[in-house]
Each structure stands twice: as C-alpha cells, then as structure tokens.
Amino acid sequence: MEIRQLKSFQAVANLLSFNKAAGRLHYAQSSISAQIQALEEEFGVQLFSRLGRKVQLTECGIQLLQYANKILELVDETRSKVMENEEPVGSLTVRIPETFGVHCLPGVIKEFHNRFPRVQLNFITCAHEGLENDLRKGITDLAFLLAESISAADLDVEILGFHSVVLVASPHHPLASRKSVHTKDLGGETILLSKVDCSYRKVFEQVLEQEEAGRFSKIEFYSVEVIKKCLVSGVGITVLPEVAVRDEVAQGKLVVLPWSEGKIDVALLMIWYRDRWISPTLRAFMEVTKKIAAQAY
C-alpha cells in the first residue's frame, strides 16, 4: 500500500468518478484505475461498485476511506513538522461565491501567489448544497459563503465582513418608477436567481413566501454577470449584493428599487472543518484572505 494509491483512492471516493479524480490529481485515468486495482488486490476486496459510468463505495471501501483520511492527514502533518522551515506547498481547493471571487479574490490571489508561488489554487463556485459534506470529506479545504449564518457543530466559521443585498431592475422596468415597492408587488414578475452566489437567495425566497408574493416566474443562472446582462436588457428583477451592481447603477444601466423591506444584510463567512488539521498552506491562505477582506470591508 502506497501513499499515492491512498491519495488516488481518496480522490475517487470523494468525487465518485475515476475521470474527475484523474483530473484533480493530474494523472491519466488508466493510472488511477491501476492504483485502485492494486489496492483491491492487496486487500483482497472490492472497494468500488461500478454500474456503467456510476461509481459507489462498497462497505469495505467506506471503511478504508476512514483510515485513508487519517493516514493522509497524518502524512501532511508529518511533512509540515519535518519541513517546518519550508514555505507552504501543495494545493488547496476553495469554494467561493461569485461576488467574493470578482470583488475580493483577485487581491488575495495576487498577494498569496507572490508569497507562495509553489501552491496550486483550485477555485470552484459555491452552491450551498453539499458544501458542509464536501468540507467534512476533504473535497473542499475551505469555503466562503454569503449568508446570514451557518449552523453545524463540526464546522468553524469566521465573519470577514458584511454585504448589503438590494432589489434591482432595469431603469425601464415598471416598478422602477414607483416610490415604494412592496413584496406583494413582485407577484407575476420574472425573478432571476443565482445558483453560484450562495445563500442570500434563500433569504429572499423566504421573504417572498412569508409575504405571500403570489405566483411568479423563476429563472436560475450559474453566473451573476449573466443575470446582470439580462436585467440590463429588461428581463426580470433580482436581489444582488450592492457591490456587485455598483458600476451598473452608477452608469444608469440598473436601478436599486425602493423595496419596503429595505436591504438584506448578509455576512461573508469563511468556513472550515473543525476536526481537520489546518496545514501551514491552508493557514497562510486564510491569513492572507482575512487581511485583504479587512481592507475591502
């Protein structure tokens, strides 16, 4: 049993895909398959059930994953202690909301990369669904969320700042001429919602439900920028962080509607799994992010 085999097994187990694991580890898929096969031959058990393109852990695979996580975490910790004078190396996978990625992350990446050029950074968009599980499994090293709060006993959370979320539309939208827009006025409207900017949309949907806004059309997007383009062209209304529409509002392309609910305040949360060892690489990234966020907020 080799460390590289355990890393490959862990990646396949977490991603439930040989192809995705190969991409994550920069191996050929055949190499991943060969390493898993070697482990199965050594233990004399099947670690995965393969049904067509779908992959599932067997009971033996679930048991091995628990030990593999502990072994690989201990390997990382050992390497760090022995090489304590070395600069951070390795890779980090971080989940981010698009607004944070556009308005704060470039400064983080610039400083971090200048200081630690040997670290590979992987960023994926942040949908709330699956976030907690990915942190626990180690698929994600760190996550950022735009939300009022998150409650999970095994997750640590730090607030880095706050965003005001506003109701926006084209200046030519019928609601833009009103002195006050009530939630019930949104009935019958087309509402554009983001799947990548996390939890403030849930707050908005709760308000719509509580105020009985009535029936409306809902369109979901994987890009805040696409949502803004649709708004500018006159399609629908939405809620977005004020910072995300600052330029368009200044240019007169969008307007903040005088919503009777006012602004929704959400926090930028930095989240990590409490029971997982924080490597020097992860700690360095967290510290740089906190520094840049403090300047931005």
C-alpha positions in Angstrom: 0.0 0.0 0.0 1.5 3.3 -1.1 0.6 6.9 -0.2 -0.1 7.7 -3.9 -2.5 4.8 -4.0 -4.3 6.1 -1.0 -4.5 9.6 -2.5 -6.0 8.2 -5.7 -8.4 6.1 -3.7 -9.4 9.1 -1.6 -10.0 11.3 -4.7 -12.2 8.6 -6.4 -14.1 8.0 -3.2 -14.8 11.7 -2.6 -15.6 12.6 -6.2 -17.2 9.2 -7.1 -15.5 9.4 -10.5 -12.3 8.0 -11.9 -12.2 10.7 -14.6 -12.7 13.6 -12.1 -10.1 12.1 -9.8 -7.6 11.8 -12.6 -8.2 15.5 -13.5 -7.8 16.5 -9.8 -4.5 14.6 -9.4 -3.2 15.2 -12.9 -3.0 11.5 -13.7 -4.2 9.6 -16.7 -7.4 7.8 -15.9 -5.7 4.5 -16.6 -3.1 5.3 -13.8 -5.9 5.9 -11.3 -7.6 2.7 -12.3 -4.4 0.7 -11.9 -3.7 2.2 -8.5 -7.2 1.3 -7.3 -6.9 -2.2 -8.7 -3.5 -2.6 -6.9 -5.2 -1.7 -3.6 -8.1 -4.1 -4.2 -5.7 -6.9 -5.0 -3.6 -6.2 -1.9 -6.7 -6.2 0.4 -8.5 -8.9 -1.5 -11.7 -6.9 -1.5 -13.7 -4.8 -3.9 -13.6 -1.1 -3.0 -16.0 0.3 -5.6 -19.1 -0.9 -7.2 -19.1 0.1 -10.9 -22.5 0.4 -12.6 -21.9 1.8 -16.0 -20.4 5.2 -15.5 -21.6 5.4 -11.9 -19.2 4.6 -9.0 -20.2 3.8 -5.5 -18.1 2.8 -2.4 -18.6 -0.7 -1.1 -18.8 -1.4 2.6 -15.0 -2.2 2.5 -14.4 1.0 0.6 -16.2 3.0 3.2 -14.0 1.5 6.0 -10.8 2.1 4.0 -11.8 5.7 3.4 -12.0 6.5 7.1 -8.4 5.1 7.6 -7.1 6.7 4.4 -8.3 10.2 5.6 -6.5 9.7 8.9 -3.3 8.4 7.2 -3.1 11.1 4.6 -3.8 13.8 7.2 -1.0 12.4 9.3 1.3 12.4 6.3 0.6 16.1 5.7 1.1 17.0 9.3 4.4 15.0 9.5 5.7 16.6 6.3 4.9 20.0 7.7 6.6 19.4 11.1 9.7 17.9 9.5 9.9 20.7 6.9 8.7 23.5 9.2 11.2 26.0 7.8 10.0 25.3 4.2 7.4 27.6 2.5 3.8 26.3 2.0 3.5 23.9 -0.9 0.8 21.6 -2.3 -2.7 22.5 -3.4 -5.9 24.0 -2.0 -9.5 23.6 -3.2 -11.7 26.5 -2.2 -15.4 27.1 -2.8 -16.3 30.8 -3.4 -19.4 32.8 -4.2 -19.0 34.7 -7.4 -19.4 38.1 -5.8 -16.4 37.4 -3.5 -14.5 36.0 -6.4 -15.0 39.1 -8.5 -14.6 41.8 -5.9 -12.1 40.4 -3.3 -10.4 37.3 -4.6 -8.0 38.9 -7.1 -6.2 40.8 -4.3 -6.0 37.6 -2.3 -4.6 35.6 -5.2 -2.0 38.3 -6.1 -0.6 38.5 -2.6 -0.7 34.8 -1.9 0.8 33.8 -5.2 3.6 36.3 -4.8 4.4 34.9 -1.3 3.8 31.2 -2.0 4.2 30.5 -5.7 4.5 26.7 -5.2 0.9 26.3 -4.0 -1.7 25.3 -6.6 -5.0 27.0 -6.0 -8.3 25.5 -7.3 -11.5 27.5 -7.0 -15.0 26.2 -7.5 -18.3 28.1 -7.4 -20.2 28.0 -4.2 -23.7 26.5 -4.1 -24.9 25.9 -0.5 -26.0 22.4 -1.3 -23.3 19.9 -0.5 -20.9 22.4 1.0 -20.9 21.0 4.5 -20.4 17.5 3.3 -17.5 18.5 1.0 -15.7 20.2 3.9 -16.1 17.1 6.1 -14.9 14.8 3.3 -11.9 17.0 2.5 -13.1 17.5 -1.1 -13.0 21.2 -0.2 -10.3 22.7 2.1 -12.1 26.0 2.7 -15.3 27.6 1.8 -16.8 31.1 1.7 -20.5 31.8 1.9 -22.7 34.9 1.6 -25.3 34.1 4.2 -26.9 35.3 7.5 -25.3 32.3 9.3 -24.5 28.6 9.1 -25.0 26.2 11.9 -23.1 22.9 12.1 -21.4 21.7 15.2 -18.3 20.4 13.4 -17.7 23.5 11.3 -15.8 26.6 12.4 -16.9 29.9 11.0 -15.3 33.4 10.9 -17.1 36.5 9.7 -14.9 38.5 7.3 -17.3 41.3 6.5 -20.9 42.2 5.5 -22.7 42.8 2.3 -26.0 44.6 1.7 -28.2 42.9 -0.8 -30.6 45.0 -2.8 -33.5 44.6 -5.1 -32.5 45.7 -8.6 -34.0 46.0 -12.1 -33.7 47.9 -15.3 -34.5 51.7 -15.1 -37.2 51.0 -17.7 -38.9 48.3 -15.6 -42.5 49.3 -14.5 -41.5 49.0 -10.8 -38.6 51.4 -11.2 -41.0 54.4 -11.3 -42.6 53.7 -8.0 -41.8 55.5 -4.8 -42.1 52.3 -2.9 -42.1 48.6 -3.9 -43.8 46.1 -1.6 -43.1 42.4 -1.7 -46.6 41.7 -2.8 -45.9 43.8 -5.9 -43.5 41.2 -7.1 -46.3 38.8 -7.9 -46.4 38.0 -11.6 -42.8 39.2 -12.1 -39.9 37.2 -13.6 -37.4 36.7 -10.9 -33.8 35.9 -11.7 -31.9 33.8 -9.1 -28.2 32.9 -8.8 -27.1 29.3 -8.1 -23.5 30.4 -7.5 -23.7 33.3 -5.1 -24.9 31.2 -2.2 -27.4 31.7 0.5 -28.8 35.2 0.3 -31.2 34.0 -2.4 -32.7 31.7 0.3 -33.3 34.8 2.5 -35.1 36.4 -0.5 -37.2 33.4 -1.2 -38.2 33.2 2.5 -39.4 36.8 2.3 -41.4 36.1 -0.8 -43.0 33.2 0.9 -43.7 34.9 4.1 -45.2 38.0 2.4 -47.3 35.7 0.1 -46.0 37.5 -3.0 -48.1 35.2 -5.2 -47.0 33.3 -8.3 -44.0 34.4 -10.3 -41.7 33.1 -12.9 -38.3 32.0 -11.7 -35.1 31.6 -13.9 -31.9 30.3 -12.3 -28.4 31.1 -13.6 -24.9 29.9 -12.9 -23.5 33.4 -13.4 -24.1 36.7 -11.7 -22.8 38.5 -14.7 -25.4 36.8 -17.0 -28.1 37.9 -14.5 -26.9 41.5 -14.8 -26.9 41.4 -18.6 -30.5 40.1 -18.5 -31.6 42.8 -16.1 -30.0 45.5 -18.3 -31.8 44.1 -21.3 -35.1 44.4 -19.4 -35.6 40.8 -18.3 -36.9 40.4 -14.8 -35.8 41.6 -11.4 -33.5 40.1 -8.7 -31.6 40.6 -5.5 -27.8 41.0 -5.7 -25.1 42.3 -3.3 -24.8 46.1 -3.7 -21.2 45.8 -4.5 -22.0 43.5 -7.5 -24.2 46.1 -9.2 -22.3 49.3 -8.1 -20.9 50.0 -11.5 -24.1 49.3 -13.4 -26.1 51.6 -11.0 -23.6 54.4 -11.4 -23.8 54.1 -15.2 -27.6 54.2 -15.1 -27.9 50.7 -16.5 -29.6 49.3 -13.4 -31.5 50.9 -10.5 -32.0 49.8 -6.9 -35.7 49.5 -6.4 -37.2 51.2 -3.3 -38.1 48.0 -1.6 -40.2 48.3 1.5 -38.2 45.5 3.1 -35.1 47.6 2.8 -31.7 46.0 2.3 -30.9 42.4 3.3 -27.6 42.3 5.3 -25.6 39.1 4.9 -22.2 38.1 6.1 -19.2 36.9 4.2 -18.4 33.7 6.1 -15.1 31.7 6.0 -15.8 28.1 6.9 -13.6 25.1 7.6 -14.0 21.6 9.1 -13.2 21.8 12.8 -11.7 18.3 13.2 -9.3 18.6 10.2 -5.7 19.6 10.8 -5.1 23.1 9.3 -1.9 22.8 7.3 0.5 25.7 7.0 -0.6 26.2 3.4 -4.3 26.5 4.4 -3.4 28.7 7.4 -1.4 31.0 5.2 -4.3 31.3 2.7 -6.7 32.1 5.5 -4.5 34.8 6.9 -4.0 36.5 3.5 -7.7 36.3 2.9 -8.5 37.9 6.2 -6.0 40.7 5.6 -7.4 41.5 2.1 -11.0 41.2 3.3 -10.3 43.6 6.2 -9.1 46.2 3.6 -12.1 45.6 1.3 -14.8 45.7 4.0 
